[in-house]
Amino acid sequence: MLDRCSGRPVFLVSLCGVSLFIGWVLGFQTAARRYAPVRSAAATPSPPLPLNPYGQPIKPLPEFTALTDEDLAQCLRSWGKEHHDTGPPPEDCPKDIPQTMYNEMTQNGTIPVLLDYACQCQTGSTAKKRTDYTEDLVNLYLQRTNDREADRYGHTDSWLYDAIDLFPVYGKDVVIMGSQTPWYESVCISNSAGRCTTLDFQAINSTHPLLHTMTLAEYDKNPKQFDIAISISSFEHDGLGRYGDPLRPNGDIDAMKKMKCLVKPDGYLFLSVPVGTDKIVFNMHRVYGEKRLPLLLQHWKLVLVHGEGFYERYKLHDGGVQAEYQPVFVLKNVGATPTLLQHNEKMLQEKCNWTLHDRFVFPWGLFSDEEDICYNPDLSKCGKDQIKPRF
């Protein structure tokens, strides 16, 4: 296997993310997982397995294989059905990873866990009423998106505009996965999509004539496919319980599989998730690095990565708890082939090579590796004249 950035051979185990639509994928079962058997030498006993924080053995890592045609057919059949997990969603959010899920959620102890709690359940004491997407509200956002301004995700929004320039949504049937404000809906309308639909776990009342909304339950009763899907800072939350969803160690990967059913063949997904050193910030989000990102992308063909400083953030820089660096991945929904993983590895390596000397510093933007940048999260320990990133 080749290192994604240097191209040098290394010995690694091959491993192939704010959304409220999480409830939709709860019933989707992981149909494409297999575990490699463990073989020990006859003459030499196997060394003891390392233990996780609960004192459980850390078992060999799982290998994920491509979706088959039957998997996709089953996914399509599941559209018209109600999805259920093992019990109702909790009214409050979990604060700790259960002992029985720790190994799988952390890829058998290879991904570290930090704690940073939030609870945005749709039921119980933390439930909040959704804001109506009125015509006046959407038009306010449209004034900004028409000028290609950025909203809460800053540079990510700029990179999304760039992606749409290269892969236009003009006249296309576009779906926005999960929504808190009609920002990305306005991006869709500003770029003259044929139809803009928001798909969300909770009902959103829209009175704008160019914006359609559906709950996931409504969608399941009347499913359709879309030309293009937009998911910004969404899938990294799936299965972590922040939004009242039951815990699912691979909820993000399950969501990406189900997206293959929602997007038409040869259609595109504009995906943005936090990139940095692999970690789980429980129960907030995941951060995708060399271990988890290939797993997330494995069933899609990576066409392009928009985001300066990718090498630094992917390979060198922790990014902290917030992990603000969220590039935009342009993914194509192609048939399952055994070469997708290798293709995506090559694309990630090429992006690393192109951005080898980039240094991306929040909140200012792009610098070069010749600049004196302090990467100590304790900024009080940085030199007076050093550039201090926001972690």
N, C-alpha and C positions, 0 to 999 in steps of 0.2 A: 504493500500500500504506500502511496506517495503522500508526503506532507502537503497540505493544501496550499501552502504559501511558498515554501522553498523548493518544492518538487523533489526533495531528497527522500529516499526510501526510509520508512520507519516501520517498526513492528507494533501494530495497534490491533485491538479488537474492533471489528467493523460494526458500526451502529448507524443504523440508518437513523395565545398564546392568551376599549373596555367593553366586554360583550355581555348582553343580557339574554342572548339567545341560547344559552348553554343547555337549557332544559330540552332542547330539540334533539341533542345527540345522546341523551341519557340512555335511550334504549338500544342504541346501536352497538352491537357486540363486535369486539375485535376479532375479525375473521381471518386475519393475515398474520398470525404470530406463531412461531414455532420455537421450541427451545432445543439448543444443541445438546446432545447427550454428553455426559461427563465420563471421560475415560481416564483411568489411572493405570500406571505401569504395574505389571504383575509383580515385579521384583521389589519395587520401591513404594512404600505406602505414601499416599497423597498427603501433602502438608495440611495442617488444620486450616479451615476457612477463617478469614477475619470476621470480626463481629461488628454489627451495627450498634448504635447507642442503646438499643434495647437488649443487647446481648444475644441477638439472633445471628446465625451464620449468614454471611453474604455469599449468595450462590452465584454460579456463572451467569454472565450477561445473556439476555435474550437476543436472538437474531430475528429481524423482521423481513418477510418476503413480500413480493409485489402482490397487489390485488389481482385476482383472477376474474375472468368474465362472469363467472357464477357469483362471485362476491358482489360485483356491480349490479347484476340482475337482482340479487337478493336485496341490495340497497334500494333499488328502484321499487321493488315490491313493498318495501317497508314504508314508503312515502305515505300510503293511504291508511296507515295504521297508527294507533295511539302508541306513544313510547312511554315505557314505565321503567323505573329502576326498582331496586329491592327496598320498597318503602317510600313514603312521601318525602319531599325535600324538607330539610330541617328549618325551623323558624329562626334559628340563630346560627351563626357561622362558627366552624371549628377553629380552635386556636392551636392545636397540635396535630401532627401527622399520626394517625393510629399506628400502633405497633405492627398490626398485620399488613399494613400498606407501605411501610417504610422502605423496604428493599426495592419494591417495584417502582415506587414514586421517585426514588433517587438513583434509578438504574444500578441497583445493587451496590449502593454506597459510593458510587463514583461521582455523584453530584452533591456538593455541599448544600446545607440548609441554613438559611438565615430566617429570623423571625421578625415580621412586621405586619401587624394585624389590621384588617378592615372588615366591615360587615355591611353589605348592601343587599340584604335579602329582599325578596318581593313579598314576603309574608312576615308576620310577627312584628316585634316592636320596632324594627329598623326600616320597615316598608315606607316608601315615599310615593306620593302621587306623581305620575308622569306629567310633564309639561306638554300641552297641546301644540302641535306643529301647525300653527295658524298661517294663513297666507302672509300676514304682516311680518311674522317672525321669520319665515323662510325668505321673504324678500329682503329683510335686513342682512341675512347671511349672504344672499346672492350679490348684494352690493360689494361685499368683500371678496367672494370667490371669483366674481367677474374680473377683479383686479389682481387675481392670483395671490391674495394675502394668505398668511398662515394663521392658524388658530392654536389650540392648546398643544398640539404636537409639533409645532414649530417647523424645524427643518424637514421632518417627515412629510408635511404637507407640500413643501416645495418639491421634494423628490417625487411625490405622487403626481403633481402637475407635469413633471418631466416625463414620467412613465406614460401618462395619458397622451402627451404630445406624440410619442412614438407608437403607441397602441391606442388609437382614438376610440372613444365610446360613442362617437357621432352616429345616431340612428340605431344604436344597439339597445338591447334589453338588458338593463343593469340592475343587480341586486346589491344592497348594502347590508352587510351582516352585523346586526346589533347596532344600537344607536342610543346616545344620551342627549345629543342635540342634533338639529338637522344640518350639521356642517357638511358632512360628506354627501348627503342628499343634494345640497346646494352645489357642491363640486360637480356632481353628476348632471344636474340641470344646466349649470353654466357651460358644460361641454357638449350640450345639445344631444344628449342621449335620447333614444327613441322613447324609452320608458324607464323611470326610476322607481324602484320598489325597495322599501325597508322591511326586512324580516327580523322580528324581535320576539323574544319570549313573552314580553308583556305588551298589552294592547297600547298602541299610540294613535291618538286621534289627529288626523291630518285633514286640513281644509284647503290645502294648496292644490290647485287643479293638476299640477304636473308631478305630484308626489303621491305615491300609493304606499299603503302600509298593510302588513299582514302579521298576525301572530303566527307562531310556529304551529299551533294547533289548526288554525285556518289553512295554513299551507299544506299540512299533511292531508287534509280532506280534499284539497284541490291543487295537487302538485304540478309544477312546470319546471322547465329548465331555462337558464339564462345564458346570454352570450358572454357576459362579463360579471364577475363578483368583486366586491371591494371589502376587504377586512383589515381594518387599521387598529392595532393594539387590542386585539380581541381574544384570539385563541390561546394566548399565554395564560389566561385566567381559567380555562376550562378544567373542571374537575378538582379545583382547589377549595371550593366551598365559599368563596368570598361573596358570591351572589346567591347564596342559599341553595346551591346545587349540591347533590350528594358527591362525596369525594370519589374521584376516578383517577388513578395514577396516570393513565394515558389518555385523559380526556382531550388533550390538545391534538394528539395523533388521530384519535377517533373522529374529531371534527374535520380534520383535513381529508380523511377518507370519505366522509359523507359529502364533502364539497365536490368530490368527483362525480357524484350523482346529480348535484344541483346545477353544475356548469356543463354546458353542451360540449360534446367532443370537439376538440381543437379550440375551445373557448379559453378565456384567460381569467386568472385570479391575481389581483393586486393585493399582496399580503405584506403586512408590517408587524413585526414582533421585536421585542428587545434583543439586542445582540451584545454579547460580552462574554466574559468567562462564565461557563456553565454554572448555574445555581438555581435553587428554588427559594424565593422569598415568600415564606408561608405566612398567611394564606393569600398573599397579594398576587403574585405572578411568577412565571418562570423567566429565566434569562437564557438565551440560546447561544451556545458556543460549539466547539468542535465535536462534542458528544451528542447533544440533543438536536442541533439544527439539521444535520443530515437525516435524522429520523423524521423530523417534521416535514421535510420536503420530499421524502423518498418516493411518493406515488405521483409526483408532478415533474414536468420537465422545466428546469430552471432556464429561463431565457435571458434575463437581465437582472442585475442588482443595481439599484439607484441609491447612492449614499457615499459621500466622501469619507475617507478615513476608515474604510472597512477593515483593512489589514490590522491596523492598530487596535481597533475595538474587538475584532474577532480573535486575535492572537495574543495581544499584549496587555490590554487594559481591562481591569476588573469592572469598571463602570458603576460600582457602588450599588446600593440598595434600589435606587430609583431606576437605574438603567435607562437613561433617556435616549440613548442612541438606538433608533429604530429605522433601519433602511427599508426600502420598498423592494420586495422581490416580485418580479413578473414571472408568473408560472403558467404553463400551458397544459391543458388537460389532454394528455395523450394516452394511448393504450398502454397497459402494463407491459413493460419489457425488462429483462434482466440487466440491461445496460443503463437504466435511468440513474441508478446510484453513481455509477462511474462518470456519467455525463455531468451530473450535478457537482460531483467532486472536482471535476476539471473546471467548471464554471466558477466555483468558489475559489479555486487556486488562481485562476486568471484574474479575478477581482482583487485578490490579495496582491498579486504582482503589479497590477495597475495602480494600486493605492499604497504601495510599499513605503513611500516617503511622506504620506499624508498623516497629519495629526489633527484630529477633530476635537476641538475644545468647546464645551458648552459654557456660556451661552453664545459665544462669539462666532464660532464656525471653524473654517479650515485654516490650519497652519502647516508648516513644513517640519520635518524631523530635525532641522537645524536650529529651531527655536528652543529656548530654555523653558521647558514645561515641567511643572512640579506635579507628580502623580501621587503624592501622599494625601490620603483622605483627611488627615489632620493638617489643615491648611496653615495652622500656626507654626508648623515645622518647615514651611516652604520659605525660600529665600525672598528677600524684599523685592527683587526685580524679576522673579520668576513668574511665568504665566500660570495662573491657578485655575484649573478646571473646576467645574461644578460637578460633584459626584452624585 
